[in-house]
């Protein structure tokens, strides 16, 4: 009978250029081999454990959370968490090590483990004969929780190493345990693991020498092989240690910060008070615009009550309060911001000031599939002026501290070009040829490397070396390369964040990030608030400020009249250069055909000119139906309820989710999995696992096969990129605002665009030419008139010194400051000049006629004088 086994030492590819297998591959292989437990122990990292945790759900395999560290002044250790408390200590230790070193490195000393790391196990990892002094130190620091990991890889000295290890463990009074130190899940990954080593060391394989593993034994081996290699006691010890590790990532619980709730209030009462205040303020804004308040007041009140009751039921009040606090700070500093996301267009967010999207203008947007069924925090992204977003980030760090706030990681993975380049260097290809290859590869070459493309560039595709190159590069695609920082996803916690997930330094100064990306956070149900940058918000803020200064009163987005027919006329002519989202050639070609006449038309316009709807064949059917050239039909009333607002064509992600539920019988959880598969940047083909379920579900409910297959073809287009309706609604508001400014305040809009560069599709010259075609007087740069920024002079635009190439802002501001000083008085005699300037003598030797001599003082300025003897 085969012995039980638990692998306690295993490095996935989240050790970054060490391990050669994904965490999920290790899990699947361990299950296939019948292991009782598996520890993912990436080096000073927990970056890969969430992927392994998700893969283990519902499986007969215990996942152990751990890490491997090399002490700067001591041995190499594997540390394993036994409990939630132990996990917190382990994550904090990793944070300490990472924060003490530049990005990508860590530093840890023996002194950092003097406390013994409560409720964690420590395994000594020996590459040769164990250091008995180090073992004694470890046994003293981790009493009853230390062990010696013995790795046998069929080397010539395996027997000697085993005997030495057992003797050293007995002397230290700790158990010896079997541990592979696996770097790959199967033997076939050995070549790739060697290439990863060469890439990490920035050498060719021929130059790596003893840095390479000597054979392919560092993979998950069968229990029969392990029984031949290890004494039964060492295998049993591994299983016994694994049994002591009872922690699961499911135990992690997110707790909202306390600071967001005023003293004496609860989250529910604080949210209701803010909504009441915002409700009154919004009604006042509607009155100022001269619009009917009576009908809107009741509708807005009912919607707010409905949403507050749902938020209270799901206990998400603190989430909305957190976002409101960030927006409140930004507005207090005059930073323009706009919320978007699944909940950002709600009446609550409208009352809180998180969004300016009036629910009255898009009532149908709020009956969507989220809320109770998903039981996860709603998604709210907040865009800020890109020039000032850093102020908001630093506010979060200052308010919550570095130990409670950090950016989400963005996982950078290998793509075809980077995989070919790095593998090619490891195999010894000429760097110049690799650079030429990368210049010629393009995005449309796909996510798989085809040998014929290399043949077109002069490589011998049938040579063994090129075949090996292509094979290894394809295997490397999708592997983690390094952790970068998310554009603005923040995790904020009530207690120390480092006990929830490790924190490390970002490459950018004054930034820190956690070791999990947004997908990991979603998988564990942890809160993330997106603090993003948007260039158009900078331009709109600057344009509104210019307009307000010229009018002599504050002018904001709420002061712009809605549904202006002149604005829609301009948009329908595709006169949209510089307008947010609809200035590209593709959008300009669509506008005359779509002829937007209301806000919701802009919502559709923003979403429909995207790769998802285009590849799904949705654009032309929608246009034909809008123009009356094709009848609008629905196969059922349930489908009508989902697609009526887009004339029977699925345009938004939310509609696809609703269709899956009403037409194919998907559960709420299955529909959410479908949504995740449609997320931006997912690999092509990500929806294929859902095809059979969707089509069979629709057939079972009486829909025709043609309808089912055509609907799936449309849905498949979203696998490349499908736009959420909630995001489109927020973007459509900025489309309208920027179009209104271009239509009614073209000079201010031009100045704002020029002051916000670089952004958009067009350069300053094109924007200036377009403004002049619209009758705007554009005055050139003048050192006597121009400020650093472009400014308004009445109805004319004055170009700023920022438009001069090579002129620094510091130098320009000195010029502006000097120009604004009072002019010097005109002097008639040298006596006046001396009194004004207190000038010293013009030479070091005393001249024959000094500044004080009557011959000079009384002589008018400009009168010639005899040369001074001192000059000789």
Number of C-alpha atoms within 10 A of each C-alpha: 4 11 14 17 27 29 26 29 28 29 27 29 22 27 25 22 22 22 27 31 24 20 27 20 18 26 27 16 18 22 18 10 15 17 22 18 23 24 27 31 29 28 24 26 28 24 26 24 26 21 18 23 23 18 18 18 12 7 12 12 19 23 28 29 29 29 27 26 21 18 18 12 11 15 18 17 23 27 26 30 28 24 19 20 15 21 27 23 20 30 24 22 21 27 25 19 22 22 19 15 14 13 16 13 13 23 19 21 14 16 11 14 15 13 9 19 23 18 20 24 25 26 28 25 22 17 11 15 13 21 14 15 11 16 23 18 14 27 23 16 18 23 14 13 23 28 28 29 28 26 25 20 18 14 11 8 11 16 14 11 20 21 11 15 25 20 15 22 23 13 12 21 17 22 22 25 31 28 25 21 23 26 28 28 27 19 15 11 18 21 16 21 24 24 28 24 24 26 21 14 15 14 16 20 21 10 14 17 11 7 12 15 16 13 13 19 21 23 23 22 18 16 18 12 10 21 16 9 18 18 13 15 13 21 23 17 18 23 22 14 19 24 15 17 24 14 20 17 17 12 10 17 11 17 13 18 17 14 13 18 19 11 9 7 11 13 19 18 14 18 22 18 12 16 23 15 12 18 21 12 14 21 18 12 14 18 12 12 13 9 14 11 14 10 10 15 15 11 14 21 15 13 16 22 15 13 18 21 12 15 22 14 12 14 15 19 23 22 21 22 22 19 22 19 17 20 26 17 15 20 13 9 12 11 21 24 27 23 29 27 20 22 23 28 27 25 30 30 26 22 23 27 24 27 23 22 25 21 20 12 14 15 14 11 17 18 8 16 17 20 17 12 11 13 12 15 22 19 19 25 23 24 22 26 24 20 16 17 22 16 14 19 20 13 15 21 20 11 11 18 15 19 18 21 26 31 30 28 28 20 21 14 15 20 21 23 22 16 24 24 19 23 26 25 21 25 19 14 17 10 13 8 15 16 12 11 20 14 10 12 16 11 9 6 12 12 15 13 20 15 17 13 15 17 13 12 13 11 15 15 18 11 10 9 15 19 14 15 23 22 17 20 25 20 17 26 20 16 21 20 20 16 25 20 23 19 14 22 23 24 22 27 22 14 17 17 24 25 23 23 23 27 32 30 23 21 15 10 7 11 16 23 27 29 24 24 21 19 15 20 15 13 13 18 16 19 22 23 20 23 25 23 20 19 19 26 23 25 29 25 21 21 28 22 18 22 21 14 13 16 10 9 10 13 18 15 15 16 13 15 14 18 14 14 11 14 23 21 16 18 27 19 15 21 20 23 22 25 24 25 22 25 21 19 11 11 18 18 14 19 21 15 15 18 20 21 17 16 20 20 14 27 22 21 22 23 24 23 20 20 17 27 26 18 19 23 17 21 19 12 17 21 16 16 17 17 13 10 10 12 13 17 13 16 13 12 11 14 17 17 15 23 20 15 15 19 20 21 24 24 32 24 23 24 22 23 25 24 24 26 21 19 22 22 19 19 14 18 12 15 23 20 14 22 19 16 23 28 18 14 10 15 14 17 13 17 22 13 11 17 16 11 15 21 23 15 20 24 17 12 12 12 17 13 13 11 14 20 15 14 19 22 16 22 31 25 23 31 27 24 22 28 24 19 25 25 22 23 26 22 22 24 23 23 24 23 21 25 26 24 21 24 20 12 18 23 30 29 28 29 27 24 27 24 22 22 17 12 17 17 15 15 14 17 10 13 18 21 12 18 20 15 10 13 11 19 16 20 16 15 18 12 14 10 15 19 20 22 18 24 24 20 15 9 14 17 23 23 26 23 25 20 16 12 7 7 11 12 13 10 12 19 14 11 16 18 11 11 13 10 8 7 8 7 9 9 14 13 16 18 18 17 16 15 10 13 8 9 10 9 12 12 11 8 10 12 14 11 16 15 17 13 10 11 11 17 18 14 15 14 15 9 8 8 9 6 10 13 11 13 9 5
